Amino acid sequence: MRRLGVCAAVLMIGGAAFQFSNSASGQSDGGWTTLLDSTKMGDWDEVGKANWTMKDGAVTADKLDGKDLAYLVTKNAYKDFQIRAEFWVSDDANSGIFIRCEQPKSIGGKTCYEVNIYDQRPDPSYGTGAIVDVAKVNPMPKAGGKWNTYEITAQGPHFVVVLNGQKTVDAQDSTHASGAIALQYGSGVVKFRKVQIKPL
């Protein structure tokens, strides 16, 4: 009986250690992995250069270092997934969340899908809430000057984008099958407070 009690205690301690190691690596309830939050910037590759910094509980940029747009790019590739992202942008900001980026060193509309954040885009049909050159949005919602939540689902060729509880995209496209995720800084003030991903 004593031996059984010792075994049970060892199993309980081992289980607790396993649980702790999972949460420490960013894995959270329901299979969500936290890529960045209000306490840590996370581990990203940089393409282009912006002054990304942790400020007031958000990863923030407000200036490019050079003329090229800047991106924070995941080290892993993802195929089918859901993303939840909390972001704040100024009215004049140009940003976006790029998904399934096939060439993680060369981010852009030809190598990724761009879920746009761009209230003042000259062609608003592909502005905030749209997937550029794939799915238009009408009317375009505005994200400037407030905290917003994007929920992005990519499953095979099917894409659904929800901004602040409002569906802006429900579309099919099979150009890009898998790849990295990238957060863009183009202009204005851009802040990301929380970004999570869950493989499907």
N, C-alpha and C positions, 0 to 999 in steps of 0.2 A: 504493500500500500504506500509506504514511504517513497519507494522508487517511482511509482506512478505519479505521486504528488510532485516530485522533483522534475519529472519529464513534463508535466503540465505547466509548471512554472517556467521551465526553459522555453517551451513553445510560446507561452504568453510574452515573455521578454523578447524572443526572436521576432514575433509578429509585430510588437510595438516598434522595434528597431526598423523593421521593413517599412512600416507605415511612415515613420519619421523620414527615412531616406527618400521615399517617394515624394513627400510633401516638400522636402528640401530641394529636390531637383526641379520643382516648378509644377509637378503633376498635382492636380486638384480634383475635387469631387466630380464625378460624372465624366471623367476622361479628358477634362480640359487641361491644357498646359499653358501656363502664363509666360508669355514672351517678354513683357515688361509690365510694371505696375508703378504705383505711386512711391515705392521705396527703392526700386532698382531699375536701371536702364536695360538690363539684360545683355545678352551676348550676340552682337550683330557684326556683320561685315559692313564697311562703308564703301559706297560707290559715289564718286563726287564728294564734295566737302562742304558741310554746313556746320554752324556752331552749335551742334546738338549738345544739350546739357540737362542735368536733372535740376529743376527749379520749381519750387512751390508744389511738389508732389506730381510733377509731370515732366516727361521728356520733351524739351522745348528747343525750337530753332527759330531764329528771326533774321539770319543773314547767310548768304552763300559766300564761300571762299573760292572765288573764281566764277566763270560764266556758265559752267555745267550744272544742271540740276543735281541734287544730292539725294541719296537713298540710304536707309538702314535696311540691310538685307539679311534674312535668316540664313543660318549655315546649313539647314536641312531643306530638302525638297518635300513638297506635299502634293498629293493627288486629289483625293476626295476629302473634304473637310468643311467645318464651320468656323468662322472667325467672329469674335465679339471684340469691338474696338471702341473705346471712349476717346473722343478727340474734341479739341477746341481750336478754332481758326478765326483770324481776323477777317473782316469783310473782303479784303483784297488778297486773301491768301490763295495760293495755288498749291494743292497737295493731292494726295490720293493714296489708296492702298492697291498695290500691284500684286497680282496673284498668278500662280503657275508660271513664274518667270524661268524660261528654259535656259537662258544664259545669265547667270547671276552676276556676272561682271559687266554686263551690258543691258541695263534695265531700260525698257521703253515700250511703246505701244505695239511694236512689231514682234517683240519677244515675250510679252506678258499680256494679261488682261488688266486694264486699269479701271478700278472702281473709283470714280472721280470725286474730288472735293475741290470745287472751283466755282464759287458763286458768280464771279464776274467773267466767266469764260465767254469769248465773243460769240460762239455758237452755243447757246444754253441747252440745246437738245442733248448735248453730251457733257453737260456740266455736273454739278453735285447730284449724286444719286444714280448717275448713269454708268454703264460700262462703255468706255470710249470705243467707237466704231463697231460696237456689237449691239448695244441696247440703249435706245434713247429714253429720256425721261420727259414727261409733260403732264402738268407743269413742273418746272424744276424747283425743288425745295431749297430753302436757304439755310446754311449751317453757320454763317458768320456770327461772332459775338456771343456764343453760348456753347455749353457742353452738349455733345451729341453722342449717340450710340449707333454704330454700324453693326448689322448682323449680315454676314455674307456666307452663303452656302454654295459650294461647288461640288456637284456629284455627277460624275461622268460629263456629258455635254450640257447638263442642266444647271443654270445659275439663278439664284434668288438673292436679291439685295433688299434689305429693310433698313430704313433710316428713321430712327426715333419712333419705331412702331408702325411706320407707313411703308408698304411695299413699293419700291420704285422700279425694280427689275424682276421679270420672270422670263427668262430667255434660254435659248438653246444655241450652242456653238461648240465646235470640236477642234478649233485651231490648236489649242495648247492643252496637253494631257496632264502635265505635272510640272512642278518647279518650285522655286523659292518664293517667299513672301517679301515684299519690300514696302517700306513707308517712305513717302516722298516729301522732300522740302523743295519748293520752287520759289515762293515769294510770300511776303506778309509775315504773320506770326502763326506758327503751327505747334500744337501741343498734343501729345498722346499720353493719356493718364493710365490706360489699361489696355492691353492687347492680349487676347487669349485665343488658342486654336484647339480644335478637337477633331482628330481624324475620324472619318466615317467609314 
